């Protein structure tokens, strides 16, 4: 079977959650002895062209433009679309599996994929198919209601407002044979905003990539694995740490990066191993934060947000704690609890490791995806 994966970003140039998850799916399909190709983008023309990454054939298409045009170019990126069509004609895939394409590749690629393949699968990994950015409205933070009004959209988009954007995205999604969401929380949000017929397939994880000896961890290091942004909870973590330090002065916060420099994939694994616990306090609908699974795969307790898909991975009081990140006092108390009870933190970590190995096993996810592909081709 010939399978083509689409993703705006892909390692080694990007280590974002969507790009890594797409890479792992592609690698899993190759290990299952299928012919796998990846179509992605890069910013510089000098980086464009064919290459190999860990045995995967990767086609990089150069694309760069000011983000203020995203609500238009993300629908139809002319220069990219032409090159995608050429590649699909050449490859003649059985399956095209589309992941994040909402910036450079553009949603029109779904329609193209339908023309040149036997079946198209789309995995929705964020709210961008119905939102102009991260979904962090007051209605969602207070009532878990993800439905966006036109005013929500307009306020979010500002000068990037395109009244036809969401209608066209829904139209292009209609060309897919199968739509997946990475969490039940995202599926519900999609349905609330008019995108139907979505199934849930959680992200898979290879625990052997992350699991290390529990003795490596520092009992007082707290790892904030997200980007230092307000939406990811940087501010609330800073405030919570002020409370934590009063109770546990030796507690130390470590972040995934600063000043534009971020830990790469291998460095992230070392950071998990060196930590006593991991914080994932997103303040928005974070569909299914990969950092939660990575931390659990590394055998670390996780204190995660109640928003989005994190509670679908974290078992509250078993593998970590689920908290409302706006309640800074409660979040700090949970951190202090695990710092003062390292045995509990270790037990949470072990339970988390077993949960990932059993319920989010990459081999199982690849098998489920292959069954989906084969069923679609038969139709």
C-alpha positions in Angstrom: 0.0 0.0 0.0 1.3 3.5 -0.9 0.5 6.0 1.9 1.2 9.8 1.7 1.3 11.9 4.9 0.7 15.6 4.7 1.9 17.9 7.5 2.8 21.6 7.4 5.8 20.8 9.6 7.9 17.7 10.0 11.1 16.8 11.8 14.0 17.6 11.9 13.1 21.2 11.1 10.2 21.2 13.6 9.6 19.4 16.8 6.0 20.5 17.4 3.5 17.9 18.7 1.7 17.6 15.3 4.8 17.1 13.3 6.3 14.5 15.7 3.0 12.6 15.8 2.8 12.6 12.0 6.4 11.4 11.8 5.7 8.5 14.3 2.6 7.4 12.3 4.6 7.5 9.0 7.4 5.5 10.6 4.9 3.0 12.0 3.5 2.5 8.6 6.9 2.0 7.1 7.8 -0.6 9.8 4.5 -2.4 8.8 6.1 -2.7 5.3 4.1 -0.1 3.4 5.5 2.4 1.0 5.4 5.7 2.8 5.9 9.3 1.6 5.7 12.6 3.4 4.7 16.0 1.9 5.6 18.9 4.1 6.9 22.5 3.8 10.0 24.6 4.6 10.6 28.3 4.7 13.7 28.5 2.5 14.0 27.5 -1.2 17.4 26.1 -0.5 15.8 23.5 1.9 13.2 22.4 -0.6 13.2 19.1 -2.6 13.4 15.4 -1.9 15.3 14.0 1.1 15.2 11.1 3.5 14.5 11.2 7.2 15.0 7.9 9.1 14.2 6.0 6.0 11.1 8.0 5.1 11.0 9.8 1.7 10.2 13.4 2.4 9.2 16.1 -0.1 9.6 19.6 1.2 7.9 22.5 -0.6 9.1 26.0 0.1 6.4 28.4 1.3 6.5 31.5 3.4 4.2 34.5 3.6 3.0 37.1 6.3 0.7 35.5 8.8 -1.8 38.3 8.3 -2.9 36.5 5.1 -3.3 33.1 6.7 -7.2 33.1 6.7 -6.9 33.3 2.8 -3.7 31.5 1.9 -4.5 28.6 4.2 -7.5 27.9 2.0 -5.6 27.8 -1.3 -1.9 28.3 -1.5 -1.4 28.4 -5.2 2.3 27.8 -5.5 2.2 24.9 -3.0 -0.9 23.3 -4.5 0.7 23.1 -7.9 3.6 21.2 -6.6 1.4 19.0 -4.4 -0.6 18.0 -7.5 2.6 17.1 -9.4 3.8 14.9 -6.5 0.4 13.1 -6.2 0.4 12.4 -9.9 3.8 10.9 -9.7 3.3 8.9 -6.5 -0.2 7.6 -7.3 -1.0 6.9 -3.6 -3.6 4.5 -2.2 -4.2 6.5 0.9 -3.5 10.2 1.6 -3.4 10.9 5.4 -3.7 14.6 6.1 -2.6 16.2 9.3 -2.0 19.9 10.1 -2.2 21.8 6.8 -3.8 25.0 8.1 -0.9 27.4 7.4 1.3 26.4 4.4 -0.1 23.4 2.5 -3.7 24.7 2.6 -7.1 23.0 2.9 -7.5 22.7 -0.9 -5.0 19.8 -0.7 -7.8 17.7 0.7 -9.7 18.1 -2.6 -6.6 17.3 -4.6 -5.9 14.2 -2.5 -9.4 13.0 -3.3 -8.7 13.2 -7.0 -5.4 11.4 -7.0 -5.9 8.7 -4.3 -8.3 5.9 -3.5 -9.2 7.4 0.0 -8.4 10.4 2.1 -8.1 10.4 5.9 -7.9 13.7 7.8 -6.7 13.8 11.5 -7.8 17.1 13.1 -5.3 18.0 15.8 -6.5 21.4 16.9 -9.3 23.9 16.6 -8.1 25.7 13.5 -10.7 24.1 11.2 -13.4 26.3 12.9 -11.4 28.9 14.8 -9.0 31.6 13.8 -6.7 30.7 16.7 -6.6 28.9 20.0 -10.0 28.4 21.5 -9.9 30.3 24.8 -13.2 32.1 25.1 -14.8 33.0 28.4 -17.7 30.7 27.5 -15.3 27.8 27.2 -13.2 28.5 30.3 -16.3 29.0 32.5 -18.8 26.5 30.9 -16.7 24.2 28.6 -18.9 25.4 25.8 -16.7 25.5 22.6 -19.3 26.9 20.2 -18.1 30.1 18.7 -20.3 32.9 17.6 -19.5 35.1 14.6 -18.5 37.8 17.0 -16.1 35.4 18.8 -14.6 34.7 15.4 -14.4 38.4 14.4 -12.8 39.4 17.7 -10.3 36.6 17.4 -9.4 37.2 13.8 -9.4 41.1 13.9 -7.7 42.2 10.6 -7.4 38.6 9.5 -11.2 38.2 9.3 -12.4 36.2 6.3 -16.2 35.6 6.5 -16.0 32.7 4.0 -13.1 30.9 5.7 -14.9 28.4 7.9 -17.5 27.6 5.2 -14.8 26.7 2.7 -12.9 24.6 5.2 -16.0 22.6 5.9 -16.5 22.1 2.2 -12.9 20.8 1.8 -13.3 18.5 4.8 -16.3 17.1 3.0 -13.9 15.5 0.4 -12.3 13.3 3.1 -13.4 9.7 3.5 -12.7 9.7 7.2 -12.3 12.4 9.8 -10.5 11.7 13.0 -10.1 14.0 16.1 -7.3 13.4 18.6 -9.7 13.6 21.6 -13.3 13.5 22.6 -13.0 17.1 23.7 -11.9 18.2 20.2 -14.7 16.0 18.6 -17.3 17.7 20.8 -15.9 21.2 19.9 -15.9 20.3 16.2 -19.5 19.1 16.4 -20.6 22.2 18.3 -19.2 24.2 15.4 -20.8 22.3 12.6 -18.1 19.7 11.7 -19.8 16.3 11.9 -19.0 12.6 11.3 -15.8 12.7 13.3 -14.3 9.7 15.1 -11.8 9.8 17.9 -8.3 8.3 17.6 -6.0 9.3 20.4 -2.4 9.8 19.8 -0.2 6.8 20.2 3.2 6.6 22.0 6.2 4.3 21.9 7.1 4.1 25.6 10.5 2.6 24.8 11.5 6.1 23.4 10.9 7.8 26.7 11.1 5.4 29.7 14.2 5.6 31.8 15.3 4.6 35.3 13.3 6.3 37.9 16.4 6.9 39.9 17.5 9.5 37.4 14.9 12.1 38.5 15.6 15.0 40.8 12.9 15.0 43.5 12.5 18.8 43.5 12.5 19.6 39.8 9.2 20.6 38.2 9.2 20.6 34.4 6.9 22.9 32.5 7.0 21.3 29.1 5.0 23.8 27.1 5.9 27.0 25.3 6.3 30.1 27.4 3.0 31.6 26.3 -0.1 32.8 28.2 -2.3 30.2 26.5 0.0 27.4 27.6 -0.1 28.6 31.2 3.2 30.3 31.7 1.8 33.1 33.9 -0.2 30.8 36.2 2.8 28.5 36.6 4.9 31.5 37.7 2.3 32.5 40.2 1.9 28.9 41.5 5.6 28.6 41.9 5.7 31.6 44.3 3.3 29.7 46.6 5.3 26.4 46.1 8.6 28.1 47.0 7.3 29.2 50.3 6.5 25.6 51.3 9.4 23.9 49.5 12.2 26.5 49.1 14.4 24.0 47.2 11.8 23.4 44.5 13.1 24.4 41.0 11.1 25.1 37.8 12.6 24.0 34.5 11.1 25.1 31.2 11.3 23.7 27.7 13.0 26.8 26.4 13.3 30.6 26.4 14.5 33.5 24.2 13.6 31.6 21.1 15.6 28.5 22.0 13.8 25.3 22.7 14.8 21.8 23.7 14.9 19.4 20.8 13.3 16.0 21.0 16.2 14.2 22.6 16.7 17.0 25.1 13.0 16.8 26.1 13.5 13.1 26.9 16.4 14.0 29.2 14.3 16.8 30.8 11.5 14.4 31.6 13.9 11.9 33.1 15.5 14.5 35.3 12.1 15.8 36.7 10.0 14.8 39.6 6.8 15.8 37.8 5.5 17.6 34.7 3.1 20.6 34.5 0.7 21.0 31.5 -1.6 23.9 32.6 -3.0 25.0 29.3 -5.7 27.7 29.6 -7.4 26.9 26.3 -8.9 23.9 24.5 -5.6 22.0 24.2 -6.9 19.1 22.1 -4.6 16.3 23.3 -1.3 17.7 24.6 1.5 15.4 23.5 3.5 16.4 26.5 1.1 14.6 28.8 1.7 11.3 27.0 5.4 11.9 26.8 5.6 12.6 30.5 3.6 9.5 31.4 5.7 7.4 29.0 8.8 8.7 30.9 7.2 7.5 34.1 6.5 11.0 35.5 3.5 12.2 37.4 1.5 14.9 35.5 -0.4 17.8 36.8 -2.6 18.8 33.8 -5.3 21.1 32.7 -9.0 20.4 32.9 -9.4 22.0 29.4 -9.2 20.0 26.2 -8.1 16.4 26.0 -5.6 16.1 28.9 -8.2 14.6 31.3 -8.7 11.8 28.7 -5.1 10.7 29.4 -4.5 11.7 33.1 -6.4 9.6 35.7 -6.9 12.1 38.5 -5.4 10.8 41.7 -3.9 7.8 39.9 -1.4 9.0 37.3 -1.4 12.6 38.4 -3.8 15.4 39.0 -6.3 17.2 36.8 -6.7 20.9 37.8 -8.4 24.1 36.7 -5.3 26.1 35.9 -7.1 29.3 36.8 -7.2 28.1 40.4 -3.6 28.8 41.1 -3.8 27.9 44.8 -5.1 24.4 44.1 -2.5 23.8 41.4 0.2 24.9 43.8 -1.2 22.6 46.5 -1.0 19.6 44.1 2.6 20.4 43.3 3.5 20.7 47.0 1.7 17.4 47.7 3.9 15.5 45.2 7.1 17.3 46.3 6.4 16.3 49.9 5.3 12.8 49.0 7.9 11.5 46.5 6.6 8.0 46.9 3.2 9.1 45.7 4.8 10.9 42.8 6.7 7.8 41.9 3.5 5.6 42.1 1.7 8.1 39.9 4.6 7.9 37.4 4.5 4.1 37.3 0.7 4.1 36.8 1.1 6.6 34.0 3.7 4.5 32.2 1.4 1.4 32.4 -1.5 3.5 31.1 0.4 4.7 28.1 1.7 1.3 27.4 -1.8 -0.2 27.5 -4.2 2.5 26.3 -2.1 4.6 24.0 0.3 2.0 22.6 1.7 3.1 19.2 1.6 -0.4 17.7 -2.1 -0.7 18.5 -2.8 2.7 17.0 -0.9 1.7 13.8 -2.9 -1.5 13.6 -6.2 0.4 14.0 -5.2 2.9 11.4 -4.2 0.2 8.9 -7.6 -1.5 9.4 -9.2 1.8 8.6 -7.1 2.3 5.5 -7.9 -1.2 4.2 -11.6 -0.8 4.9 -11.7 2.5 3.0 -9.9 1.0 -0.1 -12.4 -1.8 -0.3 -15.3 0.6 -0.6 
